[in-house]
Amino acid sequence: MTPSSTRLSIDGGQTGTRLRLSDSGGILSETEGPGVLTDRPVVDQLTELAVALATTTGSRIDELAVGTSGLTPAAANPEALLAATRGIGVQRVALAHDSITGYLAANGTEPGVMLAVGTGVVVLALSETSVAKVDGWGSLLGDAGSGYWIGRAGLDAALRAFDGRAPHTSLEATAVDRFGPLDEVYMVVQASPNRVSLIASFCRDVVDAASAGDETARGIVTAAANELAHSAASALLRVGWQPGTPARVGAVGALAIHARPVRDALTVALAAHAPGTTLEQPLGRPLDGVQALLDVAPSHPLRPFVYTAQIGSGTH
């Protein structure tokens, strides 16, 4: 970032979007917006947020950095993003999947593995020369151990208990409080246009029930931790890590950082699936990772996964 430039950083998640305006002196402002819908073009949604912020606040934006879930290589078109935001003054853009920005927030540019655990989940491992991404396949096909995964498992457990297919659990009463009669829950969920985030919202109830000693909830949290640890080990192995070798595991997302039952279970699971690794607090927040996108060195292994464009130049 040049001394006189202003950068807008956007962290697009399925549950919510965070926006930060900063310059060389530090953070100027932070706001929140609606989550991205991954069944629609995600870059278009975030472009709308950038334009709306600039228009309503009158802020000058020279650089735009975007990290988001639901970004496929085919949709990573920084030239289109630059063209769409040129009208609000943007001269330079960087665009990346939230696995890249999550890694930068968790571990900086040093080797290790990152677990980004929110509504969805994505895992990224980095060595001195290579990068490996695991999961991040969305609620229908992946996101093992995520908030959605835990929330769905909790509702599944409540409905199984209601049917008499499983032992009773406190999750039954909690689901009724949250969604209404259990025999109508499936209709409430299916009718919601935000069904993924709605189901994921039940994750907190599952974690709270696990903290209170509910065996069913504790089993769900343990299973989620094992999924996350398995994904971490798989990603590390793909970049050349050997079991028993020290490696930093940086976790980002409120579920992995602040939910004590999840963090405790994850520590145990990592010891079993990825011996030698150490679960650490992230070096920064997800927005810090987004803000760092345009500063990744050209020779760094993460750089090919950061799509950039600027006025007077091409895509990189």
Buried (B, 14 or more C-beta within 10 A) or exposed (E): BEEEBBBBBBBBBBBBBBBBBBBEEEEBEEEEBEBBBBEEBBBEBBBEBBBEBBEEEEBBBBBBBBBBBBBEEEBBBBBBBBBBBEEBBBBBBBBBBBBBBBBBBBBBBEBBBBBBBBBBBBBBBBBEEEBBBBBBEBBEEBBBBBBBBBBBBBBBBBBBBBEEEBEBBBBBEBBBEBBEEBEEBEEBBEEEEBBBBBBBBBBBBBBBBBBEEBEBBBBBBBBBBBBBBBBBBBBBBBBBBEEEEEBBBBBBBBBBBEBEBBBBBBBEBBBEBBEBBBBEEBBBBBBBBBBBBBEBEEEBBBBEBBBBBBEEEEBE
